[in-house]
Amino acid sequence: MIAVVGLLAWAWFVQVGRDMSMHMAMPGMQMGVGALALMWAVMMAAMMAPAAAPSYLLHARMARRPFASAAYLAGYLGAWCTVGVAYALAQWALQRAGLMTADMRLASSPLAGALLVAAGSWQWSPLKASCVARCRSPLGFMMTAWRDGAAGALAMGLRYALWCVGCCGLLMLVLFVAGAMSFAWAAAISVYVLAERVLPLGRGFDRAVGTALAACGAWLIAAAFV
């Protein structure tokens, strides 16, 4: 099931992205808040579906009730869609302020740099480390937070997603710099998030990514004043 959901989300994201790109290419056109919310929600679901797979498959084995596991997945991806809507509101505000380009990138280099520094710094934070540890241990979560039934599974999906949002939510700031409709960057972030959960990469990997992001951000800020 999760493979179908993921493939549909990516296919929809690609189609929505093409439509939005054509719309934005028209002189003087801007995206409404509803269109932005749809775009970001679909993008978050597509990006996080692979990362949801380990915990979803574990829940499916333990629950043995497809409807309950579907509810778990709905809770998990629903939380990320909500995050997407929040980012859509931020992009809409930036767009209204004239701070977004036609290809949905930040027009201000200092602001773009500051976002990258923030995303990179978060990779070093103790709270990030705590969230990653919980995301990497879905079995521990299932054993301590199990709830029966579809409603319980939905609540479990939402709760587990909160740890994942704490882990990777700020990483999505990269899309404001690279372009909200950059399929390559969306795919790269999705692969990174999945690798962070299933591979024994350790904190050094997260910190290396954080250092690279912060360095790029500092370069953008410095270049704007040179």
Secondary structure, DSSP 8 states (H G I E B T S, - for coil): -HHHHHHHHHHHHHHHHHHHHHHHTSTT----HHHHHHHHHHHHHHHHHHHHHHHHHHHHHHH--HHHHHHHHHHHHHHHHHHHHHHHHHHHHHHHTT-B-TTS-BS-HHHHHHHHHHHHHHTTSHHHHHHHHHHT-HHHHHHHH---HHHHHHHHHHHHHHHHHHHHGGGGGHHHHH-TT-HHHHHHHHHHHHHHHHS--HHHHHHHHHHHHHHHHHHHHHHHT-
